[in-house]
């Protein structure tokens, strides 16, 4: 349709109308998307198609109503969570996702509290680690439950280690009264117009996270030829990457220990509140700069950061490895 509109003014007028098929094209485009701005879903649909597509690319922050779950209407986003491998085996070993189960589901309420969300029939022990905790049963049969350790959330505009971005770009979560490393929000790389929130140690998705594919031990008779053939067949069948492949690949994620090392260090030192604001990084560097001279600093790259080495007059010619 777009190519026909360029023929002449008459063709443009005809092919730009909703009756030319734009309304149907919009509904086909939106039907499997997680977030489509309702304010943009209106005639003329040629504009709606363009504007919603542009917004899904350019808006990398989440709105408050998209982020939250409303306990009154029982509607809103149900977030799926798993730890990253970088969190270490103490955390991944008891994470349901890492054990091939459904990931934990969490909801963020408008009042700043966080609860577990259990689908109907889901095992409580896999979700909260405490089957004695009871919750409120929803009309759809699911249950929202308080978490044994109090969790709260808030938006942060400029946490340490990250550049300043619009409200809804960063989530600061506190667990048991302690801030954990900030979660940076962006659109999902799965192209479903959903969002992911990631820190150096964990990742949330605003949609159902596919289960982890566990490597099953080979049960063949030991025929090396069969094993090799099976590996070729598996490789051929996985040429097209699924959402599960994308979200399981560590290269998908942008926030690493190298990027978020300051917040991770302060958390491990026992900090209760992590700094934020214009001067947070500079204040940290003044406090710890002399003892952490070779740690990476950060630069802005497309709303996120990549590490670059810090050099000072004392170590400019020093070839020691980064700590």
Secondary structure, 3 states (H helix, E strand, C coil): CHHHHCCCHHHHHHHCCHHHCHHHHHHHHHCCCCCCCHHHCCCCHHHHHHHHHHHHHHCCCCCHHHHCEECCCCEECCEEEEECHHHCHHHHCCCCHHHCCCCEEEEEECCCEEEEEECCCCCHHHHHCCCCCCEEECCCCCEEEECCCCEEEEECCCECCCCCCCCCCEEEEEECCEECCCEEEEECCCCCCCEEEECCCEEEECCCCCCCCCCCCCCCCCCHHHHHHHHHHHHHHCCCCCHHHHHHCHHHCCCCCCCCHHHHHHHHCCCCCCCECCCHHHHHHHHHCCCCCCCEEEEEECCEEEEEECCCCCCCCCCCCCC
